Amino acid sequence: MNNSENLHSKRRIYEKSQLIESEIKETPIEQFRDWFLDAENAPEVSEANAMAISTVEKDGCPRTRMVLLKSYNGEGFIFYTNYDSRKGKSIENTHQACLNFFWPSLERQIIIKAHVEKIAEHLSDGYFHSRPKGSQLGAVVSPQSQEIPNRDFLENKLKDLEKEYENKDVPRPENWGGYIAKPYEMEFWQGRPNRLHDRVLYTLEDHIDWKISRLAP
Ligand SMILES: Cc1cc2nc3c(=O)[nH]c(=O)nc-3n(C[C@H](O)[C@H](O)[C@H](O)COP(=O)(O)O)c2cc1C
């Protein structure tokens, strides 16, 4: 093979843990909390709250990018972004997303299918104003996902805004805020030996009950 790398023999044995019915939680949020705490407490996991989020675009193709989970509760998973970004436009169009957490050292993956909606404005305000001023200005400066002429465009805009807001609070841009992804399916994947991994799927039924099933690896 010319100029291509063969990865056929790259193989890892997964043997750190297991996910069996007698040990799993009744609801996926409780199960998520258990695994998320494990990830947060694992020193080798640098950003336990980094997740991939896929949204489907108008051409029918999904687009996946990373964002940071900023809070979660019984209702869902909250992240912040620019509402006019590519993901923002997809979400406004479909109100759907798929989230993925992968913590390689724990040999764990979680896949979440969710309905997505904007959070209340006062919650976005609260989070925006809790961020360092530099991050607040960054959100104002960046027309996320739009084409810009060059790097200087951002740097110059930042300098201007730094002056403008030197002694003033930065208002949250209307097009920047939080989304909550409300799950209706959550799959927990635990690597196991011989590729016989554990896959436990929680499916929301009648908007209230979580049905638990096992999927073949
Ligand atoms: C680890 C990591 C965390 C990120 N967190 C966020 C975030 O919380 N919000 C955000 O808007 N972009 C975040 N980004 C940038 C996005 O991946 C992406 O480039 C940006 O949101 C524009 O995506 P879009 O054009 O598909 O909407 C993050 C990137 C990485 C690699």
The ligand as an SDF file (V2000), in Angstrom:
LIG
                    3D

 31 33  0  0  0  0  0  0  0  0999 V2000
  -13.3280   20.1910   23.4350 C   0  0  0  0  0  0  0  0  0  0  0  0
  -14.1440   21.2140   22.6900 C   0  0  0  0  0  0  0  0  0  0  0  0
  -15.1500   21.8870   23.3500 C   0  0  0  0  0  0  0  0  0  0  0  0
  -15.9330   22.8270   22.6830 C   0  0  0  0  0  0  0  0  0  0  0  0
  -16.9550   23.4230   23.3580 N   0  0  0  0  0  0  0  0  0  0  0  0
  -17.7950   24.2570   22.6960 C   0  0  0  0  0  0  0  0  0  0  0  0
  -18.9450   24.7900   23.3570 C   0  0  0  0  0  0  0  0  0  0  0  0
  -19.2530   24.4940   24.5260 O   0  0  0  0  0  0  0  0  0  0  0  0
  -19.7670   25.6050   22.6260 N   0  0  0  0  0  0  0  0  0  0  0  0
  -19.5050   25.9200   21.3160 C   0  0  0  0  0  0  0  0  0  0  0  0
  -20.2780   26.6780   20.7280 O   0  0  0  0  0  0  0  0  0  0  0  0
  -18.4290   25.4240   20.6800 N   0  0  0  0  0  0  0  0  0  0  0  0
  -17.5750   24.5990   21.3280 C   0  0  0  0  0  0  0  0  0  0  0  0
  -16.4890   24.0560   20.6720 N   0  0  0  0  0  0  0  0  0  0  0  0
  -16.2850   24.3960   19.2370 C   0  0  0  0  0  0  0  0  0  0  0  0
  -17.2270   23.5100   18.3740 C   0  0  0  0  0  0  0  0  0  0  0  0
  -16.6790   22.2120   18.2470 O   0  0  0  0  0  0  0  0  0  0  0  0
  -17.4870   24.1000   17.0020 C   0  0  0  0  0  0  0  0  0  0  0  0
  -16.2880   24.3950   16.3270 O   0  0  0  0  0  0  0  0  0  0  0  0
  -18.3320   25.3690   17.0370 C   0  0  0  0  0  0  0  0  0  0  0  0
  -19.3330   25.3090   18.0360 O   0  0  0  0  0  0  0  0  0  0  0  0
  -18.9890   25.6570   15.7030 C   0  0  0  0  0  0  0  0  0  0  0  0
  -19.7540   24.5330   15.3340 O   0  0  0  0  0  0  0  0  0  0  0  0
  -20.8920   24.5800   14.2000 P   0  0  0  0  0  0  0  0  0  0  0  0
  -20.3720   25.4580   13.0810 O   0  0  0  0  0  0  0  0  0  0  0  0
  -21.0630   23.1630   13.7530 O   0  0  0  0  0  0  0  0  0  0  0  0
  -22.1340   25.1370   14.8180 O   0  0  0  0  0  0  0  0  0  0  0  0
  -15.6880   23.1180   21.3160 C   0  0  0  0  0  0  0  0  0  0  0  0
  -14.6580   22.4400   20.6570 C   0  0  0  0  0  0  0  0  0  0  0  0
  -13.8990   21.5010   21.3330 C   0  0  0  0  0  0  0  0  0  0  0  0
  -12.8230   20.7590   20.5770 C   0  0  0  0  0  0  0  0  0  0  0  0
  1  2  1  0
  2  3  1  0
  2 30  2  0
  3  4  2  0
  4  5  1  0
  4 28  1  0
  5  6  2  0
  6  7  1  0
  6 13  1  0
  7  8  2  0
  7  9  1  0
  9 10  1  0
 10 11  2  0
 10 12  1  0
 12 13  2  0
 13 14  1  0
 14 15  1  0
 14 28  1  0
 15 16  1  0
 16 17  1  0
 16 18  1  0
 18 19  1  0
 18 20  1  0
 20 21  1  0
 20 22  1  0
 22 23  1  0
 23 24  1  0
 24 25  2  0
 24 26  1  0
 24 27  1  0
 28 29  2  0
 29 30  1  0
 30 31  1  0
M  END
$$$$
